[in-house]
Amino acid sequence: MDKIEPLKTYLGQLRHYRHLSAIVNFDLETICPDSGQAQEAALLPFIQTKIDDIYSDGQFQIALKETAQQDLDPFQRRLVDIHLREIDYLSKTTAEEREGIRQAYNDSMVSWRKARQLNSFEYYLPYFESLIKAAQKEAAFRRKNESTLYEVCLYRSDLGLKEKELDRLFGELGEFIRQKLKEVELTPRTLNYVLIPSLSIEEQKRLSRKALELIGFDFSGGAISTSIHPFSDFFAPGDSRLTNRYDADDWRSALFTAFHEGGHCLQFQGWDRNHFDLYLENTASMANCETHSRLFENLIGRSYGLTPTIMKMVEEIKGEPLEVSQRDFYRHLNQVSPSLIRTEADELTYSLHIIIRYEIERDLINGKLSAKDAKAAWAEKYRHYLGVEPKDDLTGILQDIHWTDGSFGYFPAYALGNLYGAQIMERMGRDIDIFELDKEGNLSPILAWLQEHDFPYDCLPGEEWIKRVSGKPLSARPFIEYLDEKYPIL
């Protein structure tokens, strides 16, 4: 008998409710009108109460505890441990306490959208203060052996990563990039003298679709829409969706967003039947998920080998040849310039945006920084790390959606994805000639390698997963060496 068979009725119900939540979230971010935002957002805490009811079911709790006593394989163990931890949280809280936390998150999400319209952190501040208190409260309830409240948030996103280890990794990475940026800034960073054609919104949508086709996105099991903040999500087997955003002034944003969000969906679409039979689709760490998006966006999408293919895609859309060399086009795609907007950042400086957010959210949750001082801390850290300062709240502390729903501990996943991705590419390079594949515009062997050597282990804790895939523990060195070799681009 399958060891998790007694759990499957409950796991199936949880899957249905999470599917509903994904649909509501997607609608909120895409086509739900402003006047309907509050009412539709209220569905999310309602659905969560139904999820709580399942975890509160005594028979489910007994079945989980009995299953936990068996000799489980690493995948079954991972599944059971996740659900046992959720039951532990419910046992420490009342329905009123959980509802209060969710309401703070819900109010924060709605008010953030209004604050963006007003370009006013001051409007958002009362909701932000309530959000921080709710996140701290939830972390306190969930805390087990973690050293700090923020470490609890990290556990939820990355399965036990320690704050001190993250400080070490980000300290090494941040210092390298700051010094490298000085070196790069001694070389030409802008290519205004190179004629790169603009693309209309409709042309960008065509380019986005071409990019998704290039990396192997299965449109029969996926969909694409538009949102203010691009994202992707897994709904069910055969239903993985993503969104994009189109900038009339710079089509590179839509191109690399397609690679990024498409990379997420390739992972979702690459899970085999056993993954779903074991109900493992929501168990991968956030850093694991961001690994594949960052890998396709940067390590492949911004590579010199893929440049001719991207040039050809643009030429096909414009219906005319580009009057620019491959080298200059490559430099255009990899232009380095410290900026304010994380999602528009170049590959070299991107991780500094993440380190800034990590330091702020760590101190917010640990009580070392007050919500009212977060805006000033944001400006100071941008001056320190990138030498720029926000001109308003939209280009500053209000630009990201992640904190608004209590997703503290998520931001580090983006930079960790860079580190993991470099290790995976290093290992993959021993089996296949990645540069030649890029040059040919044939990425199917890369996806096939990931489907064989990576995706089957995605649900494991990060440290165990990366050792299985690359043969080494997590290190900042492969990514640092990659950046050091690539920049400056002459």
N, C-alpha and C positions, 0 to 999 in steps of 0.2 A: 504494500500500500504506500502511496505517495505520502511522505511525512508531513507535508503541509495541507493534505486533503481536508482535514477538519477546519481549516481556516478559510477555505476558498469561497464559501458563501459570503462571509463577511468581507473578504478582500474584493469580491466582485461588487458588493454594494459600495465600498469605498471608491472603487474605480468609477462607478457610475456618477457619484457625487462630484468627484474631481473632474470628470468629463464635463459636467454641467458648469462647474466653476470656470473651466477653461473657455467654454463658449461665452459665458457672461463677460469674462475679462477681455476676450477678443472683441466682442461687440462694443464694450465700453471704450476701447482704444481706437476703434475704427469708425463705426457709423452711428453710434448712439448720439442723439442730439443733446446739446447742453442742458436743455430743460428736463431731460429724462435721466441725467447722470445720477442724481442722488437716489432716485427710486430704484434704478437698476443696480447701483452699487450696493444697495441694501440687501440685494439677493445673496451677496457673498457671505455676510455673517449668518444669514438664514441657512444657507447650505452647510456652513461650518457647524451649526448646531446639530444638523442631521448626522454629520460625520462624528461629532462628539457622542451622539446617542449610540452609534455602533461601538465606539471604544468603551462606552459605559456598560455595554451588554455583558452581563456576568458570564455567559457561556463563551463569548469570544475571549474574555480574559482568561478563563480556565483553559480553553483550547490553546491559547498562546503560551501560557506557562507550562503546560504539558509538552507542547512541541519543543519548547526551549530546553527541556531536560533530555532530549534525544541527541543522538550523534548526527549533527547536521553538517552538510557541506558548507563551504564559505558563503555561497550565494543564499542558501536557506537561512544561515545564521544571520547574515546581513539583514534579510527581510524581517525576521522575527525580532531582532534587536531594535529596529526602527519602530515597530509597532508597540513593543514593550515600553519603550521610552515615552511614547505618546500616552499610553495608559498611565504611566507614572505621573505625567503632567496633570492629567485629569484628576487623579486621586488627590492631588495637592491643592486643587482649585475648586471653587464653586462655579456654578453656571453663571451667576451674577458677575463674578470676577472675570471670567473669560469673555462674557458679553461686553464688559466695560473696556477691556483691552481691544477687542475687535472694533468696538464703536469708535475708539480713538483712532485706530488705523483707517477706518472708513471715512471719518470726518476729515482726517488729514489728506486723504487722496482727493476728495471733492474740493477742499479748500485750496489745495496746491494748484489745481487747474484754474481756480479763480484768481489766485495770487499771481500766476503767470500772466493772465490777462491784464492784471493791474500792474505788473512788474513791481511787486511790492512784497518784500520779505516781512515787513512790519505787519501786513495783513495776515500773513501765514503764521507769524510767531506764536500766537496763543495755541494754535493747533499743533505746531511743531513741539512746543513745550509739553503738551498733553501726550503727543506721540512718543517723545523720549521717555516720559514717566511710564507709559504703558509698556514700552519695550524693555525698560529696566525691570518692571514688575514681572513680565513674562519670563525674562531671563532668570530672575531670582527663583521663580517657581520651578523652572526647568533645570536649574543648576544641580550638578552632582559632584563630580571630582574636579571641575574646572577651576582654575586659579582666579579668574576674574569673571564678571558678568559678561564682558565682551567675548570671552572665550566660549561662553555658552552660545552666543550668536554664531561664532565661527564653527562650532560643532554642527549646528543645524545646516550650515552651508557646505562645510568641508570636512566633516567626519573626524573631528578630533585634532585638527591642526592647532598647535599651541601658539599663544600670543608671542612668546619669546622667540620661537622659531620664525614666525612671520616678521618680527622686528629685525632679525638677523638677515633673512633673505632680502627684505625690502631695503634694509640699510645698505647692503652690498650693491644691489641693483640701482638704487637711487643715486648713490655716490658715483657709480660708474657713468650713468647717463648724464648727470650734471657736468662731469668733466668732459665727456664725449661731446656734449652739446657745445661747449666752448671751442672744441676743435672743429666741429662742423660749421660753426658760425664764422670761421675764418675763410670759408669757401663760399662761392656764390650759392645762395639759397633760393633765389627767385628766378623764374624763367620767363619774365615778361617779354623778352625779345623773341621767344619761340611762339609761333602761331599755333595755338591749340584751339580747334573749333569748339564752339559752344553747342550744347544739345538742348532742345526743347524738352519740356516735361514728358511729352509723348515719346520722344526719341529716347529719353532716359529710361522710360518704362520698357522699351524694346531692348535697350542695352542690359537692363536688369534681368530680363528674361533670358537673354543670350548667356549672361554670366551664370545663371542657375543651370541652364542646359549644359554649359561647359563643365561644371563640376560634378554633374550627374544627378541633379535634383529630379525626382520622379513626379512630374506634374499630375499623373493619374492618381497619386496618393498625397497630393499637396496643393496648397492654394496660396495666393499672394494678394495682399491688400495694402492700404496706405494708412499710416498713423503718424502722429506728431513725434512719438518716440518709437523707432523701429524695434521689433521684438519677434520672437518665434516661440512656438509652443507645440507640444505633443498633445493630441486630443484622444486618439485611439489608433490601433493598427490601421494603416491606410489613410490616416488623416493627420498630417503634420503641416502647420501653417506658419507663414511669416508675413511681416509687413516691411515696407520701405518708406523712405521719405525723399522727396525730390527737391533739389536746390537749383533754382533757375540760373544761379551764378557759377555753379561748379558741379559738373556731372560725376566727378570722382566719388563724391559722397554716396550717390546711389549705387555706383558700381561696387564699391567696397562693402557697403551695407548688404548688397545681394550676396556677395561672397561670405560675409560674416553670418548672416541669418541663415543662408543656405547651408553653411557648414553645420550649424545646429541641426537642421532638418535632415542632413545626410546621416547624422548619428541616429536620429529617431527612426529614419527609414531603413537603417542598417541593422537594427536589432532583429534577431531571428525569433522563430516561433517559441522557442524555449524561454526566451526572455519574458514574453507575455504570459506563458503558462505558469511561470513562477511569480508573476505580479511584481516584476522588478523595474517597471518603466519609470517609477518616481524615486528611485533609490540612488541614482548617480549623484556625486557631489557637484556643486555648482562650478568648481574649478575644472572638473572633468568636462562638463558641458561647454565651458568657455574655451577649453583647449581646442576643440574641433572648429569652432567658429573663428578663433584667432589664427589657427593654422591655415585655413583656406583664405582668410582675408589677407594675411600678411606674408607668411612663409611661402605660400604658393601664389596668391593673387598679386602681390607686389614684387614678385621675383623677376629677374632680368630675362629668364628663359620664357616666361609667359608674355612678355611685352609684345612680341610680334602678333600673337593671337589677339590680344586686346586691341592693338592698332587695327587689325583686320576687321574686328567687330565694329569699331567706330567708323571705319571707312565704308562698311556695308550699310550702316545706318545713314551716313551722310551721302552715300552714293558718289563719292569722289575720293581720290587718294589724299593722304595727309602729307603736307609739305614739311615734314619734320623727320629727323633721323631717329632710329631706334634708341640710341643712347639718350638723346634729349627727351624723347617721350618717356623713357624709363625714369629719367630725373624728374620729369613733371609728375609722374605717379608717386614718386618718393620724395617730393619736396619737403624739406624740414624747416619748420618755423614755429617757435613757441606760440601757443594760442590759448584761448580761454575755454573753448568748447571741447569737452572730452570726446564726443562722438565724431568730431571733425579733426582730431589730432593725428599727426603723422605717426608712423610706426616707432620712431626713435623716442619721441617725447610722451607717447601715450601712457606708458607705465607711471610716469610722474603724476599724471592726473589721478591715477588709482591710489598711489601712495599718499597723496594729499587727502583723499576721501577716507582712506584707511585710518590715518592719524586722527582725523577729526571725529569719525564715528567711534573709534576706540575710546577716545577721551570723553565723548558725550555719554556713552553707555556706562563707562567706568566712573562717571561723576566728576571727572577732572576738568570738564569744560561745560559751561552752561549753554542752554539753547540760545539765549539772547546774545551770547558772545561768538556764536558759530560763524556768523557772517564776517566779522572782523578776522577771525582765525582763518577763514577761507581766503580772504584777500591777502593776508600776511604770508600764507604758505604758497600762494601763486607767485608772489614777489620773490620768495626765497628759492623755490624750485624752478620756476620758468621765466622769471623776470618780467612778468606781465601782471596787470591788475584789472579786475572786472570793472566795466564802466557802468553796469547796472546789475540788478538781481537776476535778470534773465540770462545774462552771460556769466553769472556767478552762482550763488548757492541754490537758486531755483531751477537750474537747468536739468537736473536728473529726477527721474520718477522713483528710483529705487527706495529711498528712505521713506517715502510717503506712506507705504503700506507696511512699515515695520521690518523691511528686508535688510536689517543691519547684519553685517558679516558677509554680504554678497559681493561688494565691490572688490575685495582682494582676489576673487575668483578670476577677474579679467587679467590681472598681472600674473597670477599663478598659471593661467592658461597659456600665457606667453612662455613661461618657463617649461611647463610640461610639453608644449608643442615643439620647442627646440630639441628636447630630449627624444621625442618620438621621431622627428625628422632625422636626427642623427642616427638613430637605430634603423629607420626605414631605408636610409641611404646605403646601408650595407647590403640590402637585398635588391634594390632597384635604382636605376639612374634617374633621379628626380629631375635633374636639369634637362636631360634629353627629353623626358616626357613633357615637361613644361614647354620646351622649345617646339615640340611637335603639336602642342595643344591637345594632347591625349592624356587626360587625367584619370582614366578608368583604372589603370593599374594601382594608382595611389589609393583610390577608394576601395579597391579590392583588398589591398594590403591592410587597410584599417579594419575592414570587415572581418578579416581573418585573425589579425594579431591584436586588435585594440577593442573594438566594440563589444566582443563577448565578455570582457572583464570590466566594463564601465561601471557596474553597480558596486564594485568593491571599494573599500576606503582608499583614498587617494594614494597613500604611501604604498599600499599593496598593489594597487592597479598599475602605478608607474613602474614599479619593479618588474611586474610581469611583462609589461610592454617593452620597456627599454633596457631592463636588466640592471638598472641603477636606481638609487634613492633620489629624491628630488634635490636638484641643485640649480643655482642661478648661473653656473658657469657656461653651459652650452648656449644659453640665450645671450649672455654677455659676449661670448666669443663670436656668435653670429652677428650681433650688432657691430662689434669692433671691426669685423671683416667687411661688412657692407657699407659702413659710413666712415668718412664722408664719401659721397658719390661724386666722382670727379668727371 
